[in-house]
Amino acid sequence: MSDPPTSRTDPTRSGPAAHRWDRWLRARRWAGAACVARTVFIAAGLVTAYYCLLPLGGRGTAGALALFACGLLAVLLLFSWEVRVIVRSPHPQLRAVEALAATVVLFLVVFASAYHLLSSSAPGSFNEPLTRTDALYFTLTVFSTVGLGDITPRSQTGRVVVMLQMAGGLLLVGVAARVLAGAVQAGLRRRAGEPSAEPGGAASTTTPDHPDREAGR
């Protein structure tokens, strides 16, 4: 007498199902590894650009604010593009993690750049001059709501930028996360409605996220 739970969860009991299962596992492993690699690469690239490439010196307050506005626009454009990519991706969950990480890092870099530019173009905006590392550190403390108090804004412009970061951080954690979750669900529905990629397979509503069903064929 066979054990029904074993027959449902052990794909090696049937040859074609075992082959599909192994191929699905390999695809998931490669997709996960690629997601981690892209996330690390994007984060490292943005931080490197912040330290080495961004022209953060020799600008007045107006130029600093203009560059800051362009940075915020870049965050919105990146987020909008990532939502569309998630819907079309074969692995929407992994793509959403990558999108959120990239958006958060770009958000932090934009505000760190704004603080550094403001400190250099308008001395006295903070209680001490901010290097790039100081500005990034201050940005992280505001984003994480730690608020150690060792660096504080003194000018009205500095406090407005800090308030914008606080509001943007709340939107990023709340609204953006819900938008990404909706994009993931749309991507899963889109993938479930596509024809099966298996050789000779017809259109099926069974997705790789349900390996037990796939193995029970």
C-alpha positions as CSV (number, residue, x, y, z in Angstrom):
1,M,0.0,0.0,0.0
2,S,1.6,3.3,-1.1
3,D,1.9,6.3,1.1
4,P,-0.2,9.1,-0.5
5,P,1.7,12.0,1.1
6,T,5.0,10.6,-0.2
7,S,3.6,10.1,-3.7
8,R,2.5,13.7,-3.7
9,T,5.7,15.3,-2.4
10,D,8.4,13.1,-3.9
11,P,8.7,14.0,-7.6
12,T,11.3,11.2,-8.2
13,R,8.5,8.6,-8.3
14,S,7.7,9.5,-11.9
15,G,10.3,10.2,-14.6
16,P,8.7,13.1,-16.6
17,A,7.6,14.8,-13.4
18,A,11.1,14.4,-11.9
19,H,12.6,16.0,-15.0
20,R,10.2,19.0,-14.8
21,W,10.8,19.3,-11.1
22,D,14.6,19.4,-11.5
23,R,14.4,21.9,-14.3
24,W,12.2,24.1,-12.2
25,L,14.5,23.9,-9.2
26,R,17.5,24.8,-11.4
27,A,15.7,27.8,-12.9
28,R,14.7,29.0,-9.5
29,R,18.2,28.7,-8.1
30,W,19.7,30.6,-11.1
31,A,17.0,33.3,-10.8
32,G,17.6,33.7,-7.1
33,A,21.4,33.9,-7.6
34,A,21.0,36.4,-10.4
35,C,18.6,38.6,-8.3
36,V,21.1,38.7,-5.4
37,A,24.0,39.5,-7.8
38,R,22.1,42.3,-9.5
39,T,21.0,43.8,-6.2
40,V,24.5,43.8,-4.8
41,F,25.9,45.2,-8.1
42,I,23.3,48.0,-8.2
43,A,23.8,49.0,-4.6
44,A,27.6,48.9,-4.9
45,G,27.4,50.9,-8.2
46,L,25.2,53.6,-6.7
47,V,27.3,54.0,-3.6
48,T,30.5,54.1,-5.8
49,A,28.9,56.8,-8.0
50,Y,28.0,58.8,-4.9
51,Y,31.6,58.8,-3.7
52,C,33.5,59.0,-7.0
53,L,31.3,60.2,-9.8
54,L,28.7,62.6,-8.7
55,P,29.7,66.3,-9.1
56,L,28.8,67.5,-5.6
57,G,31.2,70.4,-5.3
58,G,31.2,74.1,-6.4
59,R,27.4,74.5,-6.6
60,G,25.2,77.2,-5.0
61,T,22.0,76.5,-3.1
62,A,19.9,76.8,-6.2
63,G,22.1,74.3,-8.1
64,A,22.0,72.0,-5.2
65,L,18.2,72.1,-5.0
66,A,17.9,71.6,-8.8
67,L,20.2,68.5,-8.6
68,F,18.1,67.3,-5.7
69,A,14.9,67.7,-7.7
70,C,16.4,65.7,-10.6
71,G,17.4,63.0,-8.2
72,L,13.9,62.7,-6.8
73,L,12.6,62.5,-10.4
74,A,15.1,59.7,-11.1
75,V,13.7,57.8,-8.1
76,L,10.1,58.1,-9.4
77,L,11.1,57.1,-12.9
78,L,13.1,54.1,-11.7
79,F,10.2,52.9,-9.5
80,S,7.7,53.3,-12.3
81,W,10.0,51.3,-14.7
82,E,10.5,48.6,-12.1
83,V,6.7,48.1,-11.6
84,R,6.3,47.5,-15.3
85,V,9.3,45.1,-15.3
86,I,7.8,43.1,-12.4
87,V,4.5,42.5,-14.2
88,R,6.3,41.1,-17.2
89,S,9.0,39.2,-15.3
90,P,8.9,35.3,-15.2
91,H,9.9,35.7,-11.5
92,P,7.9,38.6,-10.2
93,Q,8.7,38.0,-6.5
94,L,12.4,38.1,-7.0
95,R,12.2,41.1,-9.3
96,A,10.2,43.0,-6.6
97,V,12.9,42.4,-4.0
98,E,15.5,43.7,-6.5
99,A,13.3,46.7,-7.4
100,L,12.7,47.6,-3.7
101,A,16.4,47.4,-2.9
102,A,17.4,49.5,-5.9
103,T,14.8,52.1,-5.2
104,V,15.8,52.4,-1.5
105,V,19.5,52.7,-2.2
106,L,18.9,55.4,-4.9
107,F,16.6,57.2,-2.5
108,L,19.3,57.2,0.2
109,V,22.0,58.3,-2.2
110,V,19.8,61.2,-3.5
111,F,19.2,62.6,0.0
112,A,22.8,62.1,1.1
113,S,23.9,64.0,-2.0
114,A,21.4,66.8,-1.1
115,Y,22.7,67.1,2.4
116,H,26.4,67.2,1.3
117,L,25.6,69.8,-1.4
118,L,23.6,71.9,1.1
119,S,26.4,71.7,3.7
120,S,29.0,72.8,1.2
121,S,27.0,75.5,-0.6
122,A,25.4,77.0,2.5
123,P,27.7,76.6,5.5
124,G,25.8,76.5,8.8
125,S,22.9,74.5,7.4
126,F,24.0,71.8,9.8
127,N,25.6,71.9,13.2
128,E,28.9,70.7,11.5
129,P,30.2,70.5,8.0
130,L,29.2,67.2,6.3
131,T,31.6,65.1,4.3
132,R,30.1,62.5,1.9
133,T,30.3,59.9,4.6
134,D,28.7,62.2,7.2
135,A,25.9,62.9,4.8
136,L,25.2,59.3,4.1
137,Y,25.4,58.5,7.8
138,F,22.9,61.2,8.6
139,T,20.6,60.0,5.8
140,L,20.6,56.5,7.2
141,T,19.8,57.7,10.7
142,V,16.9,59.7,9.5
143,F,15.6,56.8,7.3
144,S,15.9,54.3,10.1
145,T,14.3,56.8,12.5
146,V,17.2,56.3,14.9
147,G,17.8,60.1,15.3
148,L,21.0,60.0,17.3
149,G,21.1,63.8,17.4
150,D,24.9,64.2,16.7
151,I,24.1,65.8,13.3
152,T,21.1,68.2,13.2
153,P,19.9,70.6,10.5
154,R,19.9,74.3,11.5
155,S,18.8,76.2,8.4
156,Q,15.2,76.2,7.2
157,T,16.2,74.7,3.9
158,G,18.0,71.8,5.7
159,R,15.0,71.1,7.8
160,V,12.7,71.1,4.8
161,V,14.9,68.5,3.1
162,V,14.9,66.4,6.2
163,M,11.1,66.6,6.4
164,L,10.9,65.6,2.7
165,Q,13.1,62.5,3.5
166,M,10.9,61.6,6.4
167,A,7.7,61.8,4.3
168,G,9.4,60.0,1.4
169,G,10.6,57.2,3.7
170,L,7.1,56.6,5.0
171,L,5.7,56.5,1.4
172,L,8.5,54.2,0.3
173,V,7.8,51.8,3.2
174,G,4.0,52.0,2.9
175,V,2.7,52.9,-0.5
176,A,5.6,51.7,-2.6
177,A,5.6,48.3,-0.9
178,R,1.9,47.9,-1.6
179,V,2.4,48.9,-5.2
180,L,5.1,46.4,-5.6
181,A,2.9,43.7,-4.0
182,G,0.2,44.5,-6.5
183,A,2.7,44.3,-9.4
184,V,3.8,40.9,-8.1
185,Q,0.2,39.6,-8.1
186,A,-0.4,41.0,-11.6
187,G,2.8,39.2,-12.7
188,L,1.7,35.9,-11.2
189,R,-1.7,36.1,-12.8
190,R,-0.1,37.0,-16.2
191,R,2.3,34.0,-15.9
192,A,-0.5,31.7,-14.8
193,G,-2.4,32.6,-18.0
194,E,0.5,31.9,-20.3
195,P,0.8,28.5,-22.2
196,S,3.1,26.0,-20.6
197,A,6.7,26.1,-21.7
198,E,7.1,22.3,-21.4
199,P,7.8,20.4,-24.6
200,G,4.4,19.4,-26.0
201,G,2.6,21.0,-23.1
202,A,-0.7,22.8,-23.6
203,A,-1.9,25.9,-21.9
204,S,-2.2,25.3,-18.2
205,T,-3.0,27.2,-15.1
206,T,-0.5,25.2,-13.1
207,T,2.5,27.4,-12.2
208,P,5.9,26.4,-11.0
209,D,4.9,27.9,-7.6
210,H,2.9,24.7,-7.0
211,P,5.5,21.9,-7.5
212,D,3.2,19.4,-5.8
213,R,0.6,19.7,-8.6
214,E,3.3,19.7,-11.2
215,A,4.9,16.5,-9.7
216,G,1.5,14.8,-9.4
217,R,0.9,14.9,-13.2
